Each structure stands twice: as structure tokens, then as C-alpha cells.
Amino acid sequence: MPLKGIKVLEFAGLAPAPFCGKILADFGAKVTVIDRVPDNVLNCMNRGKRVLAINLKVPEGQQLARKLAGTQDVLIEPFRPGVMEKLNLGPELLCKDNPRLIYARLTGFGQQGRLAARAGHDINYAAISGVLSMLGHKNEKPQPPINILADFAGGGLMCSLGICLALLERHRSGRGQVVDSAMIDGAAYVASWLFMARNVPTLFQGERGTNALDGGSYFYDVYETKDGKYMSVGCLEYQFFDEFKNKLGLPELSQVLVDEDEKKAAKDMVTKRFLEKTQAEWSAIFEDVDACVYPIIDWESVLDHDHNKTRRSFEKLDDGCLAPCPAPRLNRTPGKLSTLPSTSSEAIEEALDMIRDLKLSNVELQKLVSDKVLILPTEAKL
């Protein structure tokens, strides 16, 4: 895999940092999480990683984490600015110890700025980025896409990109660097097209919910079917729209509508027509036609859709959860979904091997355990 041999130290946090570490693990990196407890069942993205429970509130725990960082290629930390410095684990110290270290700082508001030290969540970062103002229907409040935008796209995913870019640059320079990954920056960058396409009149003509892609066009929308399910319609181009209206049995439909009453009438016609058949019936009608009309597959059923099944896009884990497989796909060195639980005996042993590799004496090791600086799983022994 492309990141084979890369060692990553991930400090436990909420969704963005674990997702960043998961991406690196899925593409071959050896990721070790420093957590407060060895068996944090709340972190569903620890599969494929190793976990070490270290008490960072005491100097001995901080020193142990510092020694571990000296053996790593990448460090991911999800805390507010200044927290790692207070723990004596800031980049000034760790990058001096290990000049090749990629030190990734994943925060909501970044390392500088008036809001840098403030608390927040995805909805807040999306709000300050300007992107949330673009999402939602006309005459309704902005609607965030759960926490995908800032936490995962602008946060974990963009941070993993920054890490990979820094690793690539290190290949030339031999030097590590600090990655300042702010979710407000990442959310805005992911939405670059939404900002930069504002002068394209066919796409953006007015307020939120009145444009081609945000609910303002009846031919780019979602429609309910007879059985209470839904179809997605995205026939923007003329040739796709032509197929759409003919298959729908409404040849009188037009894309060129200026009057609001005409737009409403067209949407009402399409709404009524979709309610006449089930999702399966409409899917069959549009099955072999390029009209950009497809069923909205329920998340619990994605594994059964023939296209997803052919591409093996999802995998069911041993706890019954569905997991999307790594993307994008590399033809020679593809990623592989990391499914081994961090609480498995194999993962625990690999984590302890990291401690053993620090060449500490048996007395030092036992003292770390007895003083609860290093908290081991019940079944583990050094």
C-alpha cells in the first residue's frame, strides 16, 4: 500500500482526527492512538489502529509520549492551540527531537486568529467559512449537511491531504513541517467552486434555494414515489432533460422558465407524476437511459445495490456496521479497509511493542504501569 512503512501517532479526539488517522491507516500507515483509556468503545474509527493509554497529565506520561513521537513520521493532534505546548508536546520540542516529523494540527478555527482558542463544532465552522449560508431552501433557514462538511471533508480529509503533501515534500528535503489544518479553511476550500462560480449566470442568479443546484430548478431535485421512497433528478443538460421529460410522459416540459408560476406548475406536474409509480417502477423506466435520474438508495441497503456490489464499495464489519471501502482506488497499491479492532490481542501486542522499542529498562516499564502512567488492558502484560 502507498503509505506502508509510515508511522503515525494520533492523539485521541473527536471525529475529524480519527477520520484523518483512518484514511492513513486504510492506505497502509501504521497508526497508533494515544488515548486516556485502552478500550474507548466510543471511537468507532480505531479499527486498524493500535491504542496506548497514557496519562498525559503527569510529567512521566508527557515524557513517554515525547519519546514515542521521536520514532514517528507523523503526529496528529486535535486540541485547541496551546494545549500540546502545556503538555510539553508542542512542535517546537518534538520537531527539534525529530526533524523529519510531520506535525499535523487539526482544529476548528486554526492556530491564529481571534477565534483560534474558542470551542466549536462542525455547524459553527461551516457558518464562519461562509459555506453554510449557501445551503438550504428558499425562505428557510440554512441547513447543515449533518457534520460531513467541516468535520470530515474540510477537517479529516483535508488534513490527510496536507500530511501526504508534507510527506512528499520531505522526500525531497528530508525535513518535516507543521500542518495547520483548520476546519473553517478546509470547508471553504472544498466549496471553492461555489465561491468562484458566482459570476456564471446559468448557475447562480439569486438567493439561496433559487439557483440551478440548490433547489431552484425542478429538474435538479428529489421527488417522492408512490411507495414513500425517492428518486434523484439531475438532468441539467438539454439531452438529459429531453430523455427525462419523454420517459416521464410530460413532453411539454421546458427548462427555460422565467415566470415563478410556470416554475411552480412544472414542479407540481413532476411531483404528481412521480407519485403515480413506485421507486422500483421508475428505476426500471430510467434504467438504461441517460436522463440523470436514479433511485435514492437507503443507507442500510447500499450493500445490496448491484453497482455497489460489483465495485465492492462497502464491507460489513463483524459488529454489523457498514463501512465504505477506501477511495480513491489505486490500481497497483490500493487501500484496504482496516477492520482489525484496536482491542484485539494482535493490535494490543503491536502497541506494546512500540513501548518495548523505546529500550526502557524493566524497572522503568513496571513503574510506568504501577504509577498508572501507562494504563494497560486487563489481559495485557509487558
N, C-alpha and C positions, 0 to 999 in steps of 0.2 A: 504494500500500500504506500501511497505517496509520502506519508508522514512517519513511516516506520523508522524507529530509532530516535525520534524526537520525544524528549521527556518534559512533561508539563506538570507544574504544581498549581492546583486550583484551590483557592481559599473559598470555603463554602459560603454560598449566598442564595439569593432568590433566583427566579427563573433565568434571567439573561446570562449570568456567568456559568451556571450548569449547562445551558444550551451551547454556549461557546466551547466549553470543555468537551461536550458530547460530540460536536462536529469534529474536533481534532481527534478524539478517540475513534470515531467511526472511520476516519481516514488514516488510522494506523498509529497515532501518537499514544504513548504510554502516559495516561493521566492519573495523577494521584491527588485526592481531595483532602485538605486539612479541615476537619470539622470539630465540633465540640464533643460529639459522641460518635462511637464507631458504627452505629447502626441506625442512622437517621432515615427512617422509612418514608418520611415526607418528601425526600428528594428523589423523584421518580426518574431523574436523568443521571443517576450514578451508575447505571449498568455499564459494564465495560471499563469501569474505573476502579482504582484502589482507594481505600479510605484510611486515613490516620487520624485518630482523635488526639489532639494536642491542646493542652491548656495554655493559651496564649496570654493569659492574664499574669502569668508569673515569668520572671526573667529566664528561668530554665527552659520553659516552653518556647519562648521567643528565640533563645539561642539554638534550640533544636531545629526550629523552622528555618532559621538563618543558615544552618549547616546544610539542611536539605536543599534550600534554594541554590546553594553553591554547586549542586550536582545536576541542576536542571537546565533545559534550553529555554523554557517559557514559564512565566509566572502570571496567573490571572487573579486579580483581586477586585472585589465588588463593593468595597466600602467607600464611605464619604471621604473627601480629601482630608488628609491629616491623620486618619485612623492608623494606617500602616506605619506612619512615622512615629506615632505614640507607642506602637508595639515594637519599635526599633527594627522595623522590617521595611522601611521605605526604600525607594530606588537608589538613593544616594549611597546607602550602605551596601545593599545587595548587588547592585551593578558594579560597585567597586570590588566586592568579593569575587564576582563572576562577570567579567567584562563582556561575555558573549550572551548574557541573559536578555531575553525579550521580556520586558516588564509591562504587562497589559493592565491598564487601569480602566475598569468598566463601571461607569457611573451614569446617573441620570442627567446631571447638568454640567459635567466636565470638571476639570481641575481648577479652572479660573472662572471669574465672573461673579456677579452679585448673588446669584442663586446657587453657586457651587456647593455650599455647605448645607443647603436645605434638603429636607426629605421630600420625596415624591414617588409617584407610581406612573405606569405607562400613560394613563389618561392625562396626567399633568405634563409629561414630556412631549406628548403629541400635541397638547394645547400650545405650549410655548414654541414649538417648532413651526407652528402655522399650518400644519397639515390637517389637524382636527377640524379647523374652520372650513375645510373643503368637503368634509364627509357628512352626509345626511341628506334628507329630503327637503324640498322647498317648504318654507313656513314651519319647519320643525327644528328642534334643537340639534346641534352637531351630534353625530353618533359614532363613538369609537368602535373599531373592529376588535372587540374584546381587548386583549393585550398583545396582539400579534405585532402591531406597528412599531412601537418603541422598544418594548422588552426584547422581542425576538428578531424582527427584521433590522431595526435600527440599532439594537443592542448586541445580542449574542452573535448574530450573523456577521454584522459589520466588524465586530471586534475580532472574530476569527479571520476575516479578510485582512485586517490590519496586522495580525500576528503572522499570517502567511507572507505578507509583503515584507515584513521586517526580517523573517527567516530567509527570504530570497535575497534581500539586501545584505544580510550577514554572510551569505555565501561568497559575496564579492569582497566585503570589507573586513570580515572576521569579527565585527563588533555588534553587540546588541544595542537596543534602544528602548525608550519608553513609548508605549502606545497609549495615547489619551483618547479613549473611546467613550464619547458622551452620547446618550440615547437621543437627546434633542438634535444633535448633529446628524446622527445616523438616520433618524426618522425623516428629517428634511432631505437628506441625500438620496434616500430611497425614493422620495417623492420629487426628484429633480425634474422629471417630465411634467408633473403637474404645475410646477412653478414656471418652467421655461416655455410651455406651450400656450401660455395665456394670450398670446397675440395671434393664435390660429383661430379665426372666426368660426370655422365649422365645428370646432371642438368646445370653445368657451365663449359664451355670449352674454352671460349674466350671473346672477347669484347662485349660490349652492342649490343643487337639485333641479336646475333648469337647463343643464348642459347635456351634451351628447352622451357622456358616460356616467353621469351621476344621478340618473333618474329622469332627466328632462326629455328623453326620447323614448317613445313607446316601443321602438324596435331595438332597444338595448335595455331590457328589463326582465323581471321574473314574473311568471304567471302561474296561478293555481290551476290544477287539473280536477277532473270530476271526482277523483278518489282522495282529494285533500293533499296531494303531492304537488310538486312544482317542476316547471320547465324553465330553462335559461334561454333567453333570446339575445343574440348579439349580431344581428345582420346589418352592420353599418354600411358595407359596400353595396353598390347597386345590384351586382349579380347575385349576391346572397339574399338581399331583400326581395328580389324578384322570385327566387325559389321559395322563400318564406311565405309570401302572400299567396302564391299559387297553391302550395301544399296546404295552406290554411283554409283555402277556398274563399279567399277575400281578394280577388284581383283588383278591386277598386282602390285598395290602399295605396297611399303615396308617402314618400319620405319628405317631400317638400311641403311642409305645412307651417304657415306663419301664424294663423289665427288660433288663439288658445281654445276656442270652442271646437275647431276642427281637430286639434291635437287630442282633446278630451274624447271626442266622438270616436276617433281612431282607436284610442286605447280601450275604450269601452267595448268596441267591436271585438278586439283581440281577446280581451278578458273573457267576454261571453263565449267566444268560440272555444277557447282552451278548456272551459268548464264543461264542454259537451263530451269530452273523452277522457279516459284515464291516462296517467303518465305512460303506462306501457303502450297504450294505443298510439299516443303522439310520438313516442320514441320510435315505434315501428314505422310511422309515416315519414319521419325525418331521418331514418337510419342510414340510408345510402345517398343522402342529398347534402350538398354543401350549402346549407342555409344558416349555419352557425346557430343551430337550435339543438340543445342537449338536455337530458333529464338532470335534475339536481339529485345526486345520489346521497342518501343519508350516510352520515359518517360511520355508522355501525355496519353498513353494507358495502363499503368501498372495496373490501377484500374480495367480494363476490362479483364485482363488475368485470366483464370479460377482458376489457382493455387493461385494467389494473392487474388482473390475474396474469395476463400474458407477459406483462412487463415486470411482474413480481414487485410491485410498488409498495406493498405493505407486508408486514410479518406479524403474526400473532405471538405474543410473548407467553411465557409459562404462567403468568398471572392473569392471562385472558385479555390483557390490553393490546390494542393495535398500535403498531409503531411504523411510521413511514420509513422506507429504506433510504440510505444516504443518496443525496443528489448534489451536484450533477454526477453523471456516470462517466468514468474514465475507462477507455477500452483496454488499456494494459494494466493499470493499477487502480481498479475501482475500490471505493469504500465498502465497508462491510458493517452491517448493523451490530453494534456491541450489545450483546444480550446477557452476558455473564453477570449475575448480581454481585454488587460490591461486598455483600455479606457471605459470599461463597468461600469455602476453605481455600480455594486457589487464589482468589483475589486478596484475602487476608494474608496469606503467606507471601504473596508478592509485595504487599505493603510493608510487611515486617522485614523483608529482605532489604528494603531501602534503608531502614534503620540500622540493620546489621552492616550495611556497606559503609556507614559513617565511621567504622573502625572504633567504636566506643568500647570500653572495657566492660566485662560482665557486671562488675560492681556499678559502673555508671548506668548501665542499662536497667539493672534491677532497681536502682534508686529512682530513676525516672518513673518506673511503674509504681513503686511503693509510695512515692510522693504524689501520684496521680497527675504527673506532668504529661505522661503518655498513658492514655486510657485504652486498654486492650479489650477486644471482645472476650466474652466469658470463656470461650473454648480455645483462645489463642495463647501461645506461650513463646517467649523469646528464645 
